[in-house]
Amino acid sequence: MVVGLDIGTTKVCAVIGEKNDNGTLEITGVGTSPSTGLRKGVVVNIEATLQAAASAIEAAEMMSGREVYNVWTGIGGSHIDGINSRGVVAVTGKNRETREITDEDVLRVLEAARAVVIPMDRQVLELIPQSYIVDDQKGIRNPLNMIGVRLEAEIHIITCSVTSAQNLVKCVNRAGFHAQGLVLQSLGAGRAVLTEEEKELGVALIDMGGGTTDVMVYSEGAPYSTTTIPAGGTQVTSDISIIKNISADTAEKIKLEAGSCWEGACGGDEDILVPGVGGRPPLSIPRGQIEKIIRPRMEEIFCMVKGTLDKLVLSRPLGGGVVLTGGGSQLLGAAELASEIFSLPVRVGAPLPVGGLVEEYRSPAFATAVGLVLEGYDRELQGAAERSGKVRERGIPLFGRLAEWLKREFF
């Protein structure tokens, strides 16, 4: 059994996956709970966060009929940062005459690539090999057993705040569960919604959460850039609440049921009845006014993302376009507005079918939680293979076991 726990700014999602009789993973439990203990992806209230996590896991337990002990926890927020690095070594090999690349050569080049200065208050969250270069031959995914004199590695290093990670783990542990590991939320979301073809062509994944918008760019099959925009769905709700003088809960309900950010997406311009505050009579608000409030904020978020994408130096254009996911992507017209701003094809990404309770998790809001289950499952398989002395080449990072070994030994 593998459990993914996505602790977000507005809600906590828990997803339980189990290996069936056919040896494949299927989703057997899904649970959600409102979250009030985070601000922009960072824990600010431990008690509220652990209660929300416990409630979401309990709901998933009720659905699956299983008891949860260990969870793979997602981490995100504005403290996440990603950098690219390169390392170069000379190939020693077992046979110095043929210069055949071995595991030891790969480990040495990854060690050389990770030799970057990281502040004391930060820690390495993910270390992902992108590609290898053997004697100026680029784009190699697996250099093992190749013949060469010079070996280079390009890797993507994702770091996070030490205190933010520790507070998140503390919340999970105090809720009565064991945090098996922290996984970057946007990495999990990409694992759940992106196809291999999109990653190869180059794609920008935009995970629109409540407090933050996480952006991960894939180029030639591997993560190339990781950034976080400190704005999300709660800003849209806040705009409606302030401009129309209504409560945040009512504004959120209006946004979900009648909100849109593209003209004509809601299919009409009828009035919306809003309950009055303090016994006052209900208000009548045209849908068009709601759209005029929502659209500028969504445009601002997408323009901030576009600003980060324009700064990237990519080897080729994003042929896979843009994929929106997360709860904020469910807003009517979000894909149309994003397509206009980015001038790229845009789709809203829901988790690809895994099996089990498909209808329960086929929503962009569950993309990260389902991806955490898939990532956790792959990493547990890698760990089991490593303990048995066998090498498995699977999971998101190439040579995942080598990356995990480097993180354990050197970070």
N, C-alpha and C positions, 0 to 999 in steps of 0.2 A: 504494500500500500504506500502511495506517495501523495503527500498533501502540499498544495500550494496556498500560501497566505499572502494576499495582496492588501497591505495596509495603506490606504489612501487618505487624502485630506477630507473627503466627504463620505466615503464608505469603506468598509472592510469586506473583502471577498475571500471565501475559503472554498477550495475545490479539492475533492478527493478522487484520486485515480487508483485503479487496481488492475493487476495483471489477470486476465481471464484464462480459461482453460486452453485457449488457442495460443497463449503466449503473447498476446497483444494487450496494450494498455487501453482501458476504457474508463470513462468518467462515471462514478457511481453516486456522488454527493456534491451538492452546491449549496452554499449558504452566504447570506449577506447581512450586514449590520451597519447602521449609521455610524460615522466616525466624527468625533469632535475634538480629539486629542492631538491633532496635527495642524500645523500651519505651513503651507507651501512645501509639504512633503516631509517636514521635520517635526519630531515629537516635541510637544510643549506641555503635555499633560499625560503622565505615565498611567495614572489610574484610569482615566477615560479611555486611553488607547488599549490597555489590557482587557478592559471590560468589553469593548467592541470586538476585539479579536476573539475572546472567549465565546461571545454570542454568535459570531459568524461560524466558528468551528462547530459549535453545538448544533446549529441548524444543519450544517453539512453532515454531521454525525447522525442526526435523526433521519435524514434522507437515505444515507447509505447503510445504516444499521451497523456501523463499525465505530470503534473507539480510537481516537487519534492521540498519539503520543509525540510524534516528531513532525515538524513542518519545515518546508523550504520557504523562506521569507523574502519577499521582494523589497528592495530599497530604491528610493528615488529622491528627488528634491533638487533644489538649487545648489546644493553642495557637491553634486556629482560633476566630475570633470574628466575629459578624455584627451589623451595625447598620443601621437604616433612617434615611434622610435625605430631605429635601425641599428643592427649589430653586424660586425664582420669578423670572421675567423678564418684561419688556414685549416684546410682539411688534413687531419692526421691519418684517420682510417686504420683498419687492422693491417692492411697490406699497403706499405708505403709506396710500392711500385705502381699499384693501380689507383690509389687514392680513392677508395670507396667510402662514401659518407655513411657513418654509423649513428646510433642513438647518442653516443657521447658527443659527436660533432654537433648534432642538433641542440643538445642541452647547452653546450658551450656558446653557440651563437645566440640562443635565447637569453642566456645569462648576460652576454655582452649587450644585447638590445635593451634589456631592462635596466641597464646601468644609467638611470636618469635621477636627477636630484628631486626628491619628494619632501615637502615640509614635514616636520615632526607631528603636526596635528592632523595629518592625512595618512590613509592606508590604501594599499592596492586592493581593489574589489574584483576586477577581472583583468586577466592578461591573455589577449587573444592573438595568436599568430595570424597574419594576413596572407603573406606569400613569402617564398624563398627565391634567392638568386644564386645560381651556380655558374661561376665563371662568366658573368654578364648575361647569362640566359635567364630572362625574367619570367615571372608568372608561374613558378613551380609550386605546386601544392604539397607534394610529398617528396622531399629530396633523398630519402633513405635509399641506400644501395646505388645511388647515382655516382658517376665518376667525375671528380672535379678537384681543383686545387684551392679555390676560394669559395666560401659559403657565406651568404648574407641572409639576414632575416628581417622582415618588416613586421612589426607587431603594434597592436593597439592596446594601450594601458588605460584602464579606467580606475580613477581614484575617488575616494569619498572621505568625508569627515569622520575621524575616529570616534568622537563623542556621539555623533548622530547614529553611527552603526551600533555603538555600545548601548545607547538608550533603546534602540529598536529591539535588540536581542534581549535586553532586560525586560521589556514589556512582554515579549513572547514567553520568556522563562517564568515570569511572575504570574502569567495567566495559566500556568500549569503544563506547558508544553516545552519541548526541546527544539531549539532552532538548529537544524542540521547545517544550514548555511545561508548566506545572503546572496541573492541574485539580483542583478540590475533589472529594474522593472521593464525598461524599454527593450532590453535584451530578451526577456521572457515574452513580451508582447510580439516582438519580431519572430520569435520561434513559433508562435501560435498562428499568426495571420499571414506571414509572407511565404511565397513560394520560392523554390530554389532558382527558378528562371528570373524572377524579379531581382533577387540578390545579385545574380550574375550580371544583369543588364545595368544595375545601379538603381537604387530606390531610396526615397526619403520616407521613413516611418515617423509619423507624428502622433504621439500618444497624448490625447487631450484629457487630462485629469481635472479634478476640481480646483486644486491650488496651483498646479504647474502644468506646463506642456513640454513633454520630453521629446527630443528629436534625435533619431539615430539614422545616419546615412550609411548605406551599404554600397560598396564599390567592388566589383569583380568577386562577389561571393562572400566578402568579409566586412565587418564593421570598419568604417573609415573615420567617422566623426560622431561624438556624443556631446550633446548640449542640452541645457534645460532653460526654458523660458519661464520666468516667474509670474505667469498669468494663466488662468484657466477658467473653468465654468463658474466658479464662485464670483468672479468679477462680473460676469454677465448677469447673474442673479442679483448682485448688489446694485448694478445699474438700474434694473427694473424696480427694485425695492425703493431706492432713493428717489428716482424721478416720479414714480407713481404714489409715493408715500404709503406703501403697504409693507407688511411683514416679510421677512426673508423667506419664511416657509411658503407663504402665498405666492411670492415672486418665483420661487423654484417650481411650484406646481404649474404656474402659468407658462413658464419657460418650457417645461416638459410637455405639456398638453397642447399648447397653442402657439408656442414660439417658433420662429423661423428666421433665417438670415438671408433669404433670397426671395425676391419679389415673385409672388405666385406660387411659392412652394407649399403654402398652407391650403391652397385651393379655394380661397374665399376671403371676404373681408367683413365677416359678421362680427358682432360685438361679443365681448367676453365679460361675464358677470363675476365681479370680485367681491367677496364678502367684506362688509364694512367692519371697521375697528371700533370696539367699545360700544356695540349696539347700534352703530350708525347704519343707515340703509346701504345696500350693496351698490358698488360702482359699476359702470358700464364702460369698457375700454375697447376700442376697435382693434382688430388684429394688426392693422397697418401700423398703428402706433407702437405696438410691441416689437414689430420688425425693425422700425426706425431706431429703437433703443438697442436691440441686439446686434444688428449688422455692424455698426461702427466698432464695437468692442471685438467682434470676431475678425473684422478686417485688420484691426490693430495687432491681434495675436498672430494672424497669418503673415502680416508684413514683417513682424519681428522675426518669425521663422525664416522668411525669405531673405532677410538681411544676413542671417547666419549662413544660409546656403550659398548666397552669392560670394561670400568670402572664401569658400572652399576651392582648392585647386584640384579638380578631379581629372583623372586620365581620360574620361569620356563623359558625355552628358548622361543625365539620369534617364536611361531608356525605360526603366520600370515605372517612372512617374512618381506619384505621391500616394501613400496609403495612410488614411486617417483611421485611428482606432481610439479606444477609450470612451468613457461615458459622454464626453463633450462632442464626439463625432456623430452622435445620434441626432443632433439638432437638425431640423429640416433645412435643406439648402446648404449645409456645410460643404458638401463635396463640390457643388456648383460654384460657390464663392471661392473655395480654394483653387479650383481649376482656373478661374478668371485671374486670380492674383499670381499664381505660380506659372501660368501658361504651360501646364503639363497635364497629362491625363491623371485623374484623381479617382480613387475608389475608397469606399468605407469598408474596412477590414474587420470581419468577424472571425473567431477561431475556426480554423479548418477542422472538418469532422475527425474526431478521434475514435468515437464509439461510445456506447453507453447512453446517458441522458442527453442526447444531442440537442433537443429542443430547449433544454434548461440552460445550456451554456453558449448557444450560438448567438451571442450578442457581443458587440464591441466592448461593453462594460466588463466582460469576463475574459478579455484577451490576455491580460497580464497574468491572472490567476491560473488559467489553463496553461499558459506558457511556462509558468513556474513548475507545474506538475511535469511537463515534458522535459524541462531542463533537469529537474531533480531526478527523474527516472533515468535519463541518460548518464548523469553523473554517478548515480548509484551503480549502474551497470559497469561504468568505467572502473569504479572502485572495486567491485567484485572481481572484474577481470584482472585488475592489477594484483589483487591479493592471491588470485589463483595462478599468477605468473603468465597470464596471457595478455596480449596487447589488443585492445579494441580501438579501431579508428572510427569513432562516431561522436555525435554531439556537435554542438555549435563550433567550438574552437577546434581548429585542426590540432592534432596532438594534444587533446585536452588533458591527458594524464601528465604530459610534460609541463604544461602550464600550471596545473595544480601542484606539481612537485616544486616548481620554481617559487610559487607563492608560499608554500610551506617552508621552504629552506631559506629563502632570502628576504621575505617581506615580513 
